[in-house]
Amino acid sequence: MSVVENSQIDRILAVDDTRDNLILVQTILESEGYEIDLVTDGVSALAKVAQSPPDLILLDVMMPGMDGYEVTRRIRNNPQLNYIPILLITAFHESSVVEGLDAGADDFIRKPFDTDELLARVRSLLRLKHSLDEQRKMARQREDFVSRLTHDLRTPLVAADRMLGLFEQETFCKISPEMKQAIAVMIRSNQNLMQMVNTLLEVYRFEAGKKTLNYESCNLPEIAAEVVSELAPLATEKNISLKLDTSQLENPRENAGAVMGDALELRRVLHNLVGNAIKFTDTGGVIIQIWETNNHWVNIAVEDTGYGIASEDQSTIFERFRQGRNKRSGSGLGLHLSSRIVEAHKGSITLKSELGRGSTFTIQLPKKSSDD
């Protein structure tokens, strides 16, 4: 049986400039229960795919105007299309298998083809298509579940935070110093969990394409100064230094260190990087440097003298749920979210680190132009 289980009928698009070849393919495939669409040129094929993507494309290589290679490349370069298997059909000695595969085709079959071989290749590619579609479906369901779960978790966490705050303030009754200390620990733990939930929710908003950035003129030195002021007590508590160095900026010049971006999201990135630097540094300190490059880029480097990151972990440090080996490592979401935010601003984030000598995270963002 070539018709897919659960009564879904696979739809195949056949593309060939020779009408007799199309009729032959249509007869073979319709007898197996497939639904067939026929077009005679590459331009029509692309229009058909854009209008109603098929489950599989049988594509003749040698066609006048736009050949099968170019059709394949355009389909593969279209980010709006999910994966569609492409089976190239070619006559002997008329085309290159290597060129077709490099263009993005999945398989080749030669003319004149054997009916059983054609059907076998069609079944094989459709199995691959169904498997990938099912994986995408499961991924969407998982992400939707996590998004809903994290959103629902915020309500009780916020309520618990408010109630614990009232307890700590002795709103209802006097409490002992020991109880007040215990409540303070509960508040910190609850806030850490709430921060983790918020970060997870933001990650899935980005990955689901539901995150909207509010672009405006952002003064990065001012944002960095706010972050340093907020996190300075943590550095003081650990007896390490925390400094902001903007001496490399041309301070008298207007818009020095300015970018077009979402101020709240950029602040989130800096808060995460500086907070991590403080957390993983026990001696020495953390310095944030801001400078411009070629009047086109604004750079921010967060450098610490902490534990450092092993070389084998550096290539995956920005991946989702990639936790460091240090016992203080968190969920592995903060750096992933930071990288997504920077990428959304058309910038880059890089890492240089050495075990025992600290780490430097460097962000590069497009500078705000006078036309913005």
N, C-alpha and C positions, 0 to 999 in steps of 0.2 A: 504494500500500500504506500503510495507516495503522498497522499493527502495527509496532512498533519493530524495527529490525534487531537481530541477535543473539538473536532468539526471545523477547525480553521483550514481554509483553502489557501494554499500558497499561490501568490501572484507573481508571474515571471514576465519580465520585459525582454522581448527579442528584438535586436537591432541589426538590420542587414539591408544593404542597398539592392539586393537581388530578391525580388518578390517570391520566386520559386523556393529559395532557401527558407524564407519565412514561413511559407505554407507547409514545408516539410517539418520544420521545428514545431510549428503549431499542431500539426496532426499527431506527432509523436507525444508531445507533452500533454495535450488535452485528453488523449486516450488514457493517460495515467491520473487524470483528475485535477491537473493544474489549471489555473486561470491564466490566459496568455494575452498580453498586449503586444501589438506589432507596430514598429516604426521603421522608416527606411533611411534615416540619416542621423548624424550625431547631434545636430541642433535640436531636432524634434525629440531625440532621446533625453537630452538634458531638460527640456521643458516638461516632458512627461514625468521624469524623476522628481523634479521640483514640485510639480502639481500633486502627485500621488506616488510616493516612494514605493517601489516593488520590493518583494522579498529576495529576488535574485535577478541579475541582468546577464543575458546571453548577448555578447557583443562581438560583431564582426570587426576584424582589424582593418582590412583594406576597404575603405569607403572614400568616395570623392569628397572634397571639402575638408571636413573634420574627421580624422581617422579614429580608430578605436583607442589608440594610446592617449590621444588628447581628451577624448570623452572620459576615459578612466581617470586621468589626472584632475580634470575639473570636478568630477564627483568626489574624489578623495580630498580635494582642497576646499570643499564646501563644508564649513563648520556647522551648518544648520542640519546636515543629514546624519542620521544614525548609520551605523555600518550596514552596507549592502554588498553581498558577495558578487564578484564580477568574474564570469567565465568567458575568456576570449576565445573566439573561433577563428581559425586561420587556415589558409591553404598551405601545403608543403612548400618550404623554401621561400616563402613570401614575407616572412616577418621574424622578428627576434623575440624569443621567449624571455630573454634577459630584459629587453626594453619594456615588455609588457608587465613583467613582475615588478620592475623598478617603478613603473608608472602607478602601481597599486593594485594590479589584477591579482586574483587569488588562484586561478588555474587556467590551463590551456587545453584546448582540444583541436585536433587537426581535421581538416576536410579531406576526403569524404569521411565523416565520422560513423562509427558503429553505434547503432541505436542503444544497445545495452550499456556501452561505455558512456554515452551522453547521459543516460538516465542515472547511472551510478555516480557520475560527477555532480549532477544536479542534486541528488539526494545527499551527497556528502556535504556540499556547500550549504544546503538548507539546514542540515543538522547543526552546522557551525553557527549559522544565523540564529536559529532558535535558542541555542545554548547561550549566546551572547545577549540576546534579547531578555532571556530569563534572568541572567545575572544583573542586567541593568534594572529590571523590574524589582528584583530583590533589594538592590542597592537603594533604589528610590523609596521602597517601603521601609527599609531600615532607617534611612535618613529622616523620613517623615515621622517615624516612631520616636527617634531620638529628639527631634525638634519639638514634637508635642510633649514628650516627657519632660524635657528641660524647661519648657515654658510652664508646664503645670507645677513643676517643683519649686519655681521661684515664689509662688504665692505663700506656701507654708513657711519657707525659709525667711521671707521678709517679715511675716507675722511673728515668727520666733525671735528674730532679731529685735523687733520693737518691744516685745514682751520682756526679753532678757534685759534690754536697756532700762525698762521701768523697774525691774527688780534691782538692778545695779544702783539706780538712783534712789532706792528705798521709798518708792512711791506708795507701796502698800503697807510696808511695815519696816521697822529697823532690822538689819541683818548683821550677823557677826562678821569680823574681818575675814575669817576663814571662808565663810559663805560668799562674801563679796569677791574674794580671790577666785573661788571655784566658778562663779558666774562669769568673771572676766575671761577665764579659759574657755567656757562654753561660747561666749560671744565671739572670740577669735576663731574658734573652730567653725562656728556657724557662718561667719563671714568668709572664711576660706572656702567652705563648701559653696556658698552663694557665688563667689567669684569664679569658681570652677564651672558651675552651672551656666553662668552668664557667658563665659568664654566658649563653652561648648555650643551654646545657642548661636553665638556670633559666627563660629566656624561653619555651622550648617546653613546659616543664612547666606554666607559667601558662596558655599559650594552648591547651594540650590539656586543661585542667581537671584535671590530675593533681597539682597543687601543694596540699598541705595545710598550713595555718598553725596553729601552736601558740599559742593565745591565753593570755596571762598578764598580770599587772600589770607594766608597763614604766616605769621611771624614765628619762625622756628626758634630763634633765641628766646622769645617770650614764653613759648610753650615749654621749652626745656627748663627755663628758670622756675616756672610753676611746678614742674615735676620735681626738680631739685629741692625746692622749698617744702614740698609735701613729704618727700622721703628723707629729708635731712635728719629727723629724729631717729629713724632706724639706723642710719650710719653712726650717729652720735652714741646710740645705745651699744653699738658694737665697737666703739672707739676706733673707727676708721674715717678717713677723709672723704668728702664728696664735693667735687668742684666742677664748675662750668666755665669753660674757656672759649670766649668768642673773640679773642684778640686778633685772630687771623681774618676776621671780617672787616670790610671797609665801613666802619661804623658811621662816619658822616654821610655816606651815600644812602640815598633813599632806597628802600626795599632790600637792604642787605639781609640775606638769609631768609627771604620770603619765597613761598611756594604757593601754588594753587592746589588746595586740597581740603579734606574734611578735618577740621581742627580737632574734633573729639577723637576721631580714629587715629590721627597722628599722635595725639597725646597718649592714647592707649598703648601705642607701640613703644614710645619712649618710657612710659611708666613701667612697662613690662621689662624692657631691657635694663633700665637702671635698677629696678627692684631685684631682678635676677643677679645683677652684678654685686649688689649689696649682700644678698643672701649667700652668695658663694665666695665672699671675701671675708677673711678673718683678720688679716693684717694688711697694712698699706692703705689702699683707698681706691676710689672710683673717680674717673675724670671724663667729662663729656666735652668734646671739642666740636665746634661748628666752623666750617669754612666753605668757600666757593671754588669751583673749578671751571676755568674757561668761560666764566660768565654765563654758563648754561646749566650748571648743576650746583645744588646745595648738598654738602656732605655733613653727616653727623656720625661721630665715632664715640662709642661707649666702651671705655677701656678700664679693666680692673686688674688687680694683682691677686686674684683668687686662685682656685684650684686648677683652673684650666680644663680643657676638654680633650679627651683622647683622640688621636688622629683618625682612628677607625670609626669614631662616632660623628666626626665633623661633616661627612658627606650626607648624612641622613638627619642632621639636627633639626632641620626645618620641616620634616615630615610629620604628619599627624600621629599623635600618640607615641612619638619617639622620646622616651624618657632617657635622661642621662644616667650614668652609673653612680653618681654621687647620691648618698642617702637622703640628701635634701631635695632631690629632684622632684618636680611636681608631676602633673598629669601628662605632660608632653604636648599640650595644646597651645600654650602661650606663644612660643616661637613660631609655630605653624600659622596661627592667626596673624601674628606680626608680619610674616612674609606675605600672606595673602593681602593684607592691607597695603603694604608697600608696593606690591605688584599692581594692585588696583590703581595706584597713583602713578603707574608707569615708571617706577623706580626699581632699585635693587637693594638687597641686603646680603652682606657677606660676613664671613667669620674667619678670624685668624686666632689660633690658640695653641698653647703649649702646656702640657701638664706641669703643674707646679709653678708656672710663670704667669698665669692669667689669660684672659681672653679679650679680644677687641671685636665688637660688632659694628660694622660700618654700613650706614644707610646712605644711598645716593638718590636724590629726588630732583626732578626738573625744576629749574629756577623759574619763578614768576617773571614773565616778560612784561614790558611796558604796555603791550597790547591787551594783556589779560584784564 
